[in-house]
Amino acid sequence: MDLFYGETLAVKSARISLRRGEVAAITGQSGSGKSSLLYCLAGVLPVARGEVRFDGRVLGELDDQELSALRRERFGFVFQYGELLPELTIEENTALPLRLAGHRKAAALTAAGEVLSRLGLADLRQRRPSQVSGGQSQRVAVARALVHQPAVVFADEPTGSLDSANATAVLDEFLSLARSQGTAVILVTHDVQVASRADSQYVMRDGVLSVLAREAA
C-alpha cells in the first residue's frame, strides 16, 4: 500500500498480514512512517494505492458508517498516553467500547470489572484517571482495548511513556491477555526490546516496510 500526505509519499510498498492471536511489531525511527501505516491498517487514514483487507472486506470500499462500526466493534486501540476520559471512572472508561456498541450498562460494567480484575486493577474501579499512576492508567487503556474481545488491537507506542519496570509489566499483561483471547496485535514501538516480544517483527525506513523476523504458522 502507499499513503500520501499532500504531495509527500509517507508510506510506500508496505505489505503486512496477520493471523489470529499473532503479535506483530513495527519499529523505525521517528518520521519513518510507522504510525501512519498503523492508522492506514486501522482504516483511519485512506491509502492512495493498494488496499487493506479485514476478514475479506476491503476497508477502502466501506462507507464512513461501516468503517466506524468496524473500528468500534472489531478493533481496539492503545495509545502512548492512555487517552482515558477524565470525567469517567476507571470502570466506566473500560466499559466504554461495550457501551458504544450498544451493550446494557450493567453487562458492560460487569465485563469491565472482569478484565480489570485480570489486570490487577479491581480495587481502582471507582477512581478517576487523575487518581491513578501512569502505569495503572496504561493498564486501564489495555483493559479498554480488550474488553470487547476485538479481532485486532492497534497499539501506538503503548509503553513509550512508562519507566522500564512499568513498561515490562504492562506489556506482559497486555500480550498475555490478548493472546489468551485470540486477539491479534499490531504494535508500533521504537523499543527493540518491546519488539522482541512479538511473533513477527517489521522495520520502517523512509516509508518502506521490511520483514525482520516471523515465526512459522
C-alpha positions in Angstrom: 0.0 0.0 0.0 1.0 3.6 -0.5 0.0 6.7 1.6 0.4 10.3 0.5 0.3 13.5 2.7 -0.4 16.1 0.1 2.5 15.6 -2.4 4.6 13.6 0.1 4.7 9.8 -0.2 4.7 8.8 3.5 4.2 5.1 3.2 5.3 3.1 0.1 5.3 -0.6 -0.8 4.1 -1.7 2.6 2.8 -5.3 2.8 1.8 -7.0 6.1 -0.6 -9.8 7.0 -1.7 -11.0 10.5 -3.0 -14.3 11.8 -5.5 -14.6 14.7 -3.7 -14.1 18.0 -0.5 -13.0 16.4 1.5 -10.1 17.7 3.4 -8.0 15.1 5.8 -5.2 16.0 6.8 -2.4 13.7 9.9 -0.4 14.6 11.6 2.5 13.0 13.0 6.0 13.6 10.7 8.9 14.2 9.2 10.1 10.9 9.8 6.8 9.2 6.0 6.3 8.6 5.3 3.5 11.1 2.4 5.3 12.9 1.0 6.4 9.5 1.0 2.7 8.5 -0.8 1.7 11.7 -3.6 4.2 11.0 -3.9 3.0 7.4 -4.3 -0.6 8.7 -7.0 0.6 11.2 -8.9 2.4 8.4 -8.3 5.8 10.0 -6.2 7.0 7.0 -7.1 6.1 3.4 -4.4 4.6 1.2 -3.6 6.1 -2.2 -2.6 2.8 -3.8 -3.3 -0.8 -2.8 -5.8 -2.0 -0.2 -6.3 -3.0 3.3 -8.4 -6.2 3.9 -10.0 -7.4 7.1 -12.0 -10.7 7.1 -12.2 -10.4 3.3 -13.5 -6.9 3.3 -11.6 -4.0 1.6 -11.6 -1.1 4.0 -11.4 1.4 1.2 -14.8 0.1 -0.1 -16.6 0.7 3.2 -18.6 3.9 3.9 -18.0 6.0 7.0 -20.7 4.3 8.9 -19.4 0.8 8.1 -15.8 1.9 9.0 -16.9 3.4 12.3 -18.8 0.2 13.2 -15.8 -1.9 12.3 -13.4 0.1 14.4 -15.9 0.2 17.3 -16.8 -3.5 17.3 -13.8 -5.4 15.9 -10.8 -3.2 16.6 -9.2 -2.0 19.8 -6.7 0.9 20.3 -4.0 1.6 22.8 -2.1 4.9 22.7 1.1 6.1 24.3 -0.6 8.2 27.0 -3.7 6.1 27.5 -6.2 8.8 26.4 -8.7 8.0 29.2 -11.7 10.2 29.6 -11.1 12.2 32.8 -14.8 12.6 33.7 -15.4 8.8 33.8 -14.3 6.3 36.4 -11.8 3.6 35.6 -14.6 1.1 35.3 -16.6 3.4 33.0 -13.6 4.1 30.8 -13.0 0.4 30.5 -16.7 -0.4 29.7 -16.8 2.4 27.0 -16.3 0.2 23.9 -19.2 -2.1 25.0 -21.5 0.8 25.8 -20.7 2.4 22.3 -21.6 -1.0 20.8 -25.0 -0.9 22.4 -24.5 -3.2 25.4 -26.5 -2.6 28.5 -24.7 -0.6 31.2 -24.9 -3.4 33.8 -23.5 -6.0 31.5 -20.8 -3.6 30.2 -19.6 -2.8 33.7 -19.6 -6.4 34.7 -17.4 -7.3 31.7 -15.1 -4.3 32.5 -14.8 -5.4 36.1 -13.7 -8.9 35.0 -11.0 -7.5 32.7 -9.8 -5.0 35.3 -9.5 -7.9 37.8 -7.3 -9.9 35.4 -5.0 -6.9 35.2 -4.9 -6.4 38.9 -7.0 -3.2 38.9 -10.2 -4.4 40.7 -9.6 -2.0 43.6 -9.3 1.0 41.4 -12.7 0.7 39.6 -14.3 3.7 41.1 -11.3 6.1 40.9 -10.9 8.7 38.2 -7.9 8.7 35.8 -6.3 11.6 37.8 -6.3 9.4 40.9 -4.1 6.6 39.5 -0.5 6.3 38.4 0.8 6.3 34.9 1.4 2.6 34.9 -2.1 2.0 36.2 -3.6 4.3 33.7 -1.9 2.4 30.8 -3.2 -0.9 32.2 -6.7 0.6 32.1 -6.1 1.6 28.5 -5.2 -2.0 27.8 -8.3 -3.2 29.5 -10.5 -0.8 27.5 -8.9 -2.0 24.2 -9.5 -5.7 25.0 -12.8 -5.6 27.0 -15.0 -6.3 23.9 -12.6 -9.1 22.7 -11.7 -7.4 19.4 -10.2 -9.2 16.5 -7.2 -6.7 16.3 -5.7 -4.2 18.7 -3.7 -1.3 17.2 -1.1 -0.1 19.7 0.9 3.1 19.1 3.9 3.2 21.5 1.8 1.7 24.3 4.7 1.7 26.8 6.6 4.7 25.5 5.5 7.0 28.4 6.4 4.5 31.1 9.6 3.7 33.0 11.2 0.3 32.3 9.7 -1.6 35.2 6.1 -0.4 34.4 6.7 -0.9 30.7 7.6 -4.5 31.2 4.7 -5.2 33.5 2.1 -3.5 31.2 3.5 -5.3 28.1 3.4 -8.7 29.9 -0.2 -8.2 30.9 -1.2 -6.8 27.5 0.2 -9.5 25.4 -0.8 -12.3 27.7 -4.5 -11.2 27.8 -4.5 -10.5 24.0 -3.1 -14.0 23.2 -5.4 -15.7 25.6 -8.5 -14.4 23.8 -7.1 -14.8 20.3 -6.8 -11.1 19.6 -4.1 -10.1 17.1 -1.9 -7.1 18.0 -0.1 -4.6 15.7 2.4 -2.8 17.9 4.3 0.3 16.8 7.4 0.9 19.0 10.8 2.5 19.0 12.0 0.0 21.6 13.7 -3.1 20.2 13.2 -4.9 23.5 9.5 -4.4 23.2 9.6 -5.5 19.6 11.4 -8.7 20.5 8.3 -9.9 22.4 6.3 -10.1 19.2 5.8 -13.1 16.9 6.7 -11.0 13.9 9.0 -8.0 13.5 9.0 -5.4 10.8 11.0 -2.2 10.3 10.0 1.0 8.6 12.7 3.0 6.8 11.7 6.1 4.8 8.2 4.7 4.4 9.3 1.3 3.2 8.3 -1.8 5.4 10.7 -4.7 5.6 10.3 -8.1 7.5 12.9 -8.7 10.2 11.6 -12.0 11.6 8.4 -14.0 11.5 7.6 -17.3 13.3 6.2 -20.1 11.1 2.4 -20.6 11.2 
